Amino acid sequence: MKNVLLTGANGLLGQKLVYALKSRNDIELLATGIGQNRLIDQANYSFQSLDITNKTEVDQTVKQFSPHVIINCAAMTNVDACELSQNQCWDINVNGVKYLTNAGAKLGSHFIHLSTDFVFDGEDGPYNESDTPNPLHFYAKSKLESEKIVIENCVNWSIARTIIIYGITDNMSRSNLVLWAKGEIEKGNTINVVNDQFRSPTLAEDLATGCISIMDKNAYGLFHLSGPTRYSILEMVYMVAEFYNLDKSLINPVSSKSLNQPAKRPLVTGFDISKAKKELNFNPVDFLAGIEIMDRQLKTQNEY
């Protein structure tokens, strides 16, 4: 029996990991997050409120549960909010990771940490695991610093970088690219969509599967986990509109500069996922197949 401590369990990836792990008879799962459990199905695992920026809470939780594996999905990920609230961003993304890794290191826990394509500057994508990071904004700087902490503090560590996660969650508190585009166009709203940023969108279930494979295979080190194909953000939004037969004339292509966002985004990222395919048997679906999976899940949710 393997004790697995999951942080950020209320988020998109966190929920997918809970549902994937809770049915396994070789796993004792403690899911944690800020506030109450937002998952509908609360059977076959434990949930505990945990603020990773509270060192005392982290130390107590880790000591009591004695996890063999810690999967850290907790983070402040709103890029512009991180730029405007840098102390809060650093507290969650850096100090929280420091507390978790320090506590886990005392037990020799395998620490699996989620990071981002934004650690790169977007000048030379797609990127593989050996490429040199060069973050452009504060969120990315905080995530790169968290990677360094994981490497320094943990003997058994894995870092899974990913790109634009999309999917369906229980009691959705935040949107994602697919749901945002679908929702706004269905309302008849014109949306500004950048035409000069390129990413590899990642279905949440695929990312969860990749993280679990890291755990099951005791695969240590750095892994790039994303969807297999790179698109412009504009192409992705057009694909959503086409899938749902929505009015594409409401999509207004714009340049990144025109948005005047607080945080400067890298223009071209995307990942070379050949290492994950080889070592983890990682086999993610393409974006259109991911939209189809989401659509089936939305229809199922609406039946209840």
C-alpha positions in Angstrom: 0.0 0.0 0.0 1.4 3.4 -1.1 0.4 6.6 0.8 -0.1 9.4 -1.7 -0.5 13.0 -0.6 -2.1 15.3 -3.2 -2.1 19.1 -3.0 -4.4 21.3 -5.1 -7.0 18.6 -5.2 -9.9 21.0 -6.0 -8.2 22.2 -9.2 -8.6 20.7 -12.7 -5.6 18.4 -12.6 -6.1 17.7 -8.9 -9.6 16.4 -9.5 -8.6 14.2 -12.4 -5.8 12.7 -10.2 -8.3 12.0 -7.3 -10.7 10.2 -9.6 -7.9 8.2 -11.2 -6.3 7.2 -7.9 -9.2 6.7 -5.5 -10.3 3.4 -7.1 -6.9 1.8 -6.8 -6.6 -0.8 -4.1 -2.8 -0.2 -3.8 -3.2 3.5 -2.9 -4.2 5.3 0.3 -5.0 8.8 -1.0 -5.1 12.0 1.1 -6.4 14.8 -1.1 -5.8 18.3 0.1 -6.8 21.8 -1.0 -7.9 25.2 0.2 -11.4 25.2 1.7 -14.0 22.4 1.3 -13.8 19.4 -1.0 -15.4 20.4 -4.3 -15.5 17.0 -5.8 -18.9 15.3 -6.2 -17.7 11.8 -5.5 -16.1 11.8 -2.1 -15.8 8.0 -1.5 -12.7 5.9 -1.1 -10.3 8.6 -0.2 -9.7 11.2 2.5 -9.8 15.0 2.1 -8.2 17.6 4.3 -8.1 21.4 4.0 -4.4 22.4 3.7 -2.8 25.8 3.2 0.7 25.0 1.8 1.9 28.5 2.8 1.4 27.5 6.5 4.6 25.7 7.5 3.0 24.3 10.7 0.0 22.8 8.8 2.3 21.3 6.2 4.6 19.7 8.7 1.8 18.3 10.7 0.0 16.9 7.7 3.0 15.3 6.2 4.2 13.9 9.5 0.8 12.4 10.4 0.1 10.9 6.9 3.7 9.8 6.1 3.3 9.9 2.3 5.5 7.7 0.1 4.6 10.1 -2.7 3.7 13.8 -2.7 2.1 15.2 -5.9 2.1 18.9 -5.8 -0.6 20.5 -8.0 -1.2 23.5 -5.7 -0.1 26.8 -7.3 -1.1 30.4 -8.1 -1.4 30.1 -11.9 -3.2 33.3 -13.1 -0.3 34.9 -14.8 -1.4 38.5 -14.7 -2.6 38.2 -11.1 0.9 36.8 -10.2 2.5 39.9 -11.9 0.2 42.2 -9.8 0.4 40.3 -6.5 4.0 39.1 -6.4 4.2 38.5 -2.7 1.2 36.2 -2.7 2.5 34.4 -5.8 5.9 33.8 -4.2 4.3 32.6 -1.0 2.3 29.9 -2.7 4.6 28.9 -5.6 7.9 29.1 -3.8 7.6 29.1 -0.1 4.8 26.5 -0.2 7.0 24.2 -2.2 9.9 24.8 0.2 7.7 23.7 3.1 6.4 20.6 1.3 9.8 19.5 0.0 11.4 20.0 3.4 8.7 17.9 5.1 8.7 15.2 2.5 12.5 15.0 2.4 12.6 13.9 6.1 10.6 10.8 5.0 12.3 10.2 1.7 9.0 10.9 -0.2 9.0 10.8 -4.0 8.1 14.5 -4.8 6.2 15.0 -8.1 5.9 18.7 -8.9 3.9 20.5 -11.7 5.5 23.2 -13.7 5.0 25.1 -16.9 6.2 25.9 -20.4 6.3 29.5 -19.3 9.7 28.9 -17.8 10.9 29.4 -21.4 11.1 32.7 -23.3 9.3 31.5 -26.5 12.1 32.4 -28.8 13.0 28.8 -29.9 10.1 26.4 -29.2 9.2 23.5 -29.2 11.3 22.7 -26.1 12.8 19.5 -24.7 13.9 18.8 -21.2 17.5 19.9 -21.7 16.7 23.3 -23.1 17.6 26.3 -20.9 14.8 28.2 -19.2 14.5 32.0 -19.5 11.3 33.2 -17.8 9.7 36.4 -19.0 7.3 37.2 -16.2 6.9 36.8 -12.4 4.7 33.6 -12.5 7.3 31.9 -14.6 10.1 33.1 -12.4 8.3 31.7 -9.3 7.8 28.3 -11.0 11.4 28.1 -12.1 12.5 28.9 -8.5 10.2 26.2 -7.3 11.8 23.7 -9.7 15.2 24.6 -8.2 13.9 24.0 -4.7 12.5 20.6 -5.6 15.9 19.6 -7.1 17.9 20.9 -4.2 15.7 19.5 -1.4 14.6 16.2 -2.7 16.5 13.0 -3.4 13.6 11.4 -5.2 12.1 14.1 -7.4 10.2 14.5 -10.6 9.1 17.7 -12.4 6.3 17.5 -14.9 6.0 20.7 -17.1 2.8 21.2 -19.0 1.0 23.6 -21.3 -2.6 25.0 -21.4 -4.6 22.4 -19.4 -8.2 22.0 -20.5 -11.0 19.8 -19.2 -14.2 19.5 -17.2 -14.3 19.6 -13.4 -16.9 19.2 -10.6 -18.3 22.5 -9.3 -16.1 24.5 -11.8 -14.6 27.5 -10.1 -12.4 28.5 -13.0 -12.8 28.3 -16.8 -10.2 27.2 -19.4 -9.7 28.0 -23.0 -12.3 25.6 -24.4 -15.1 26.6 -22.0 -14.3 30.3 -22.2 -14.4 30.4 -26.0 -17.6 28.2 -26.1 -19.3 30.2 -23.4 -18.6 33.7 -24.8 -19.4 32.9 -28.4 -22.7 31.2 -27.3 -23.6 34.4 -25.5 -23.0 36.3 -28.8 -20.0 38.2 -27.3 -17.1 39.2 -29.6 -13.8 37.8 -28.2 -10.3 39.1 -28.8 -8.0 36.1 -29.4 -4.2 36.3 -29.9 -2.9 35.1 -33.3 0.8 35.2 -32.5 1.1 32.8 -29.6 1.6 29.1 -30.2 1.0 26.3 -27.6 0.4 22.5 -27.3 -2.9 22.2 -25.4 -3.1 19.4 -22.9 -6.2 17.4 -21.9 -6.3 17.2 -18.1 -6.9 13.4 -18.1 -3.7 12.9 -20.2 -1.7 15.0 -17.8 -3.0 13.0 -14.8 -2.1 9.8 -16.6 1.4 11.1 -17.2 1.8 12.0 -13.5 0.6 8.6 -12.4 3.0 6.9 -14.8 5.8 8.9 -13.2 4.7 7.6 -9.8 4.2 4.0 -10.8 7.5 3.8 -12.7 9.5 5.7 -10.1 10.6 7.9 -13.0 12.8 10.6 -11.6 13.9 13.8 -13.3 12.3 16.3 -15.6 9.5 15.4 -18.0 7.6 17.5 -20.6 3.9 16.4 -20.7 1.6 18.2 -23.2 -0.7 17.5 -26.1 1.1 16.2 -29.2 0.4 19.1 -31.6 1.1 22.8 -31.5 -1.5 25.4 -32.6 -1.9 29.1 -32.4 -4.3 30.2 -29.7 -6.5 31.6 -32.5 -6.5 28.1 -34.3 -7.6 26.5 -31.0 -10.5 28.9 -30.6 -11.6 28.4 -34.2 -11.6 24.7 -33.6 -13.8 25.1 -30.6 -16.2 27.2 -32.7 -16.3 24.8 -35.5 -16.9 21.8 -33.2 -19.9 23.5 -31.7 -21.0 25.1 -35.0 -20.7 28.6 -33.5 -20.4 32.0 -35.2 -16.7 32.4 -36.1 -17.2 36.0 -37.0 -17.3 36.8 -33.3 -13.7 35.8 -33.0 -11.4 38.9 -33.4 -7.8 38.1 -34.1 -5.4 40.4 -32.3 -1.6 40.6 -31.6 -0.3 40.0 -28.1 1.0 43.6 -27.9 -2.5 45.0 -28.4 -3.8 43.4 -25.2 -1.4 45.3 -22.9 -1.4 42.5 -20.4 0.6 43.0 -17.2 2.7 39.9 -17.9 4.5 39.4 -21.2 3.8 35.9 -22.6 6.3 33.8 -24.6 5.2 33.7 -28.2 6.1 30.1 -29.3 6.5 27.3 -26.8 5.2 23.7 -27.4 7.1 20.6 -26.2 9.1 17.8 -27.6 7.4 14.9 -25.7 9.5 12.1 -27.0 11.1 11.4 -23.6 7.7 11.0 -22.0 6.5 8.8 -24.8 9.6 6.5 -24.4 9.9 6.4 -20.6 6.3 6.9 -19.5 4.4 5.4 -22.4 2.8 8.8 -22.6 0.2 9.0 -25.4 -1.9 12.1 -25.3 -4.9 12.9 -27.5 -4.9 15.7 -30.0 -6.9 18.8 -29.4 -10.0 17.9 -31.4 -10.2 14.5 -29.7 -9.9 16.3 -26.4 -12.8 18.6 -27.2 -14.9 15.6 -28.1 -14.1 14.0 -24.7 -15.0 17.2 -22.9 -18.2 17.5 -24.8 -19.3 14.0 -23.7 -18.4 14.8 -20.1 -20.4 18.1 -20.3 -23.5 16.2 -21.6 -23.1 13.7 -18.8 -22.9 16.5 -16.2 -26.0 18.2 -17.6 -28.0 15.0 -17.1 -27.8 15.3 -13.4 
